[in-house]
């Protein structure tokens, strides 16, 4: 190495070392990832709840890492099966085994924002999302209906979260245990909505709850919210074993690579990067003259765009305008659900007003688009001009929505 190369190498190593030091000492930003894992101490972890359960139930809490379909094959498995996550999605076969297990005298407790459709259908239940017009953030006021457990002042979940409630229940066998209200400020609060129910099932019991955030570290450690969580859990018998589900957890650990432990520690991670960069530096200066020329290989061309265009032209050439329109309508409804947070279950005046309000459009414009959609859906074939009209209306609507979003940012 020449003298200049040595100086450059030293400067490079000092720079890398400085970057490693700065990054390794920088505070880790707070993560709001909804993991619901009992190992996570982040706001939406359940570390505090798991310890609370162990204290309350005298260490009669067991973790279950297997899927319910596998665990329920255990003939010695009796007690309370506790599911907590943002989404719980049992398939049909797994649900049948879970309900059969419950029917024998066991308890199933499910808390999720998005409950399994198979479970809801089997129990004749329907859920819906609650929101406030003119407001883009929703906070939940929570309480129980039992006078012995109900608080004088509802408990506030002071975060913008989805608020799901039971829209339809079978009143002949369902007991309402808890309610929620959509809150934005002291002057804007919705009527009470059912979010916690009890259903007897054979010799056992099903508890369904729609606000899993009350079991997170954030909620439990805020003011006196722990009282509400304890009251909800008080419906579980103290004489039972709690089986804590780890399978349906967004934050469950699935990484088993050899480098997992290395990258889990930020100091080891940056030490690894330092060694890696040093090795690269050595190769650049020491291996330059020894390395044989590497032939240039032209990378394969990405043909995704050409393929998409070809498929689109095939539809147009076959004059399958109706199929293209169906795909546009499907994508448009998904756009409304995700971007505007408006359910597309019913197309009524309330729906049109909500879409217009959140898209910076008039109600007449929204009705015009859906009138066009309804007209197309009734036909078996449409013309190229009708397809173009639909495309331009939807594109104009999306442009307004994007403009509204940009102004808010």
Buried (B, 14 or more C-beta within 10 A) or exposed (E): EEEEEEEBBEEBBEEBBEBBEEEBEEEEEEEEEBBBBBBBEBBBBBBBBBEBBBEBBEEBBEEBEEBBBEBBEEEEBBBBBBBBBBBBBBEEEBBBBBBBBBBEEBBBBBBBBBBBEBBBEBBEBEBBBBBBEEBEEBBBBBBBBBEEBBEEEBBBBBBEBBBBBBBEBEEEBBBBBBBBBBBBEEEEBBEBBBBBBBBEBEEBBBBBBBBBBBBBBBBBEBEEBBEBBEBBBBBBEEEBBBBBBBBBBEBBEEEEEEEEEEEEEEEBBBBBBBEEBBEEBEEEBEEEEEEEEEEEEEEEEEEEEEEEEEEEEEBEEEBBBBEBBEEBBEEBBEBBEEBBBBEBEEBEEEBBBBBBBBBBBEBEBBBBBBEBBEEBEEEEEBEEEBBEBBEEBBEEBBEEBEEBEEEEE
